[in-house]
């Protein structure tokens, strides 16, 4: 009766990895229970999510190296893998909010989120590519585009590109406060998107900083973001709370691959109760101030929550 915080399937977004082919489901070794899915299997998984009350899915493409180049041109291909997946999802599961990732790393032969020139990320060269990528995703039917690249000015560039192309209704969920974290390892295995050289510390945030988030929030709000993301989540709960207090925009938290994998690994060794710990972790993110949580455990959590409510 006096519970302060609630957790329900409607608060969850399920990230999904899409691959080429048909009737394919390729398990990801470091993320038990997760797999790279062909479009038909991805639609099945998304339909299951919707039936459990999960309101959104976030899509990430796993591409063959032959499609990658230094400027990630495949990202703009109207018949590219991600665009085909979006169209099929909106055709078959129209009630789901489809969120697409905007960053060059899945498409780049360098594995970076921006264009690499003479060993450095060129922020300004990257912006028009991100805007064109977002327009291609919107044209395919994406409800929200989610720039995860951390380039300066990318929200404004994407908003301008979407509006000029007539997609004024497509929202921007900005990865506003994204740290250069060690918890992303399993995700990079899933997409084979690790940098081929260097790291991402020049454009992702220092894990030691929290006040820096205020500047990122102010910039993204001014540039037209509709929702703000904090990533990772569990070990940055203080940052989620801080962003919640300084912004009136909805706040999303990304319970990332490493956080999910830790729970799975501990449970497989009999050290933790996966079900109980997953729900407690997600409830803690809601308590910290997250309106929406991206988690690879969305289906597991939704099933547990439904069972508890009957």
Secondary structure, 3 states (H helix, E strand, C coil): CCCCCCCCHHHEEEEEEECCCCCCEEECCCCCCCEEECHHHHHHHHHHHHHCCCCEEEEEECCCHHHCECCCHHHHCCCCHHHHHHHHHHHHCCCCEEEEEECCCCCECCCCCCEEECCEEEHHHHHHHHHHHHHHHHHHCCCEEEECCCCCCHHHHHHHHHHHCCCCCCEEEEEEEEECCHHHHHHHHHHCCCCCCCCCCCCCECCCCCCHHHHHHHHHHHHCCCEEEEECCHHHHHHHHHHHHHCCCEEEEEECHHHHHHHHHHHHCCCCCHHHHHHHHHHHHHHHCCCEEEECCHHHHHHHHHHHHC
